């Protein structure tokens, strides 16, 4: 990584490098365990060598920008080709619609429709009233009673709150924010944080760097075995 003049620290795990769009997150021994969770709903190959975690809000304009402009390229070039596993984490910026939409995606996930609901929410122009969320569930052919009961019980609020707290330990304060790292993160805890809806080229550069490092590491391992 190129050298630059100004470096300052937030009292968390994050070192921010001014002049670059990326943040390097140093970890003493191994990365936070919450970056890889057994119940993650993964888009792409769960065993892909690189993981991209997005902390996001369905009501956030720049999150929508990322979804419409950058994500399709990442999906076709890296996620659907088995190079990257993509995980979405909730970072609602307030109560009401942000929290309600995050809950709706998780409730849809009970019926194996997390990603269809995720995509529908980002294509809804921010219309997240309870009535509209139930309408989306109908469009996706979900069991309406189960979905409505889940929403009304606020079943996943504690899990959403945990996502918020986890993001805070990484120094994340806004949306969208992305963490890119080798999937075997306990063994290689070098993390890259991209704080914002940056262009596809930014993600491509960092993902390719990590893929090349993984390839070099694997080659050395085979040579020594």
Secondary structure, DSSP 8 states (H G I E B T S, - for coil): ----S-EEE-SSSEEEETTSSEEEE--SSS--GGGS-TT--EES-TT-SEEEEEEE-TT-HHHHHIIIIIHHHHIIIIITTTSEEEEEEE--SSSTHHHHHHHHHHHHHTTT-HHHHHHHHHTTTT---HHHHHHHHHHTT--HHHHHHHHHTTTTHHHHHHHHHHHHHTT--SSSEEEEEESSTTT---EEEE-S---HHHHHHHHHHHHHHHHHHHHHHHHH-
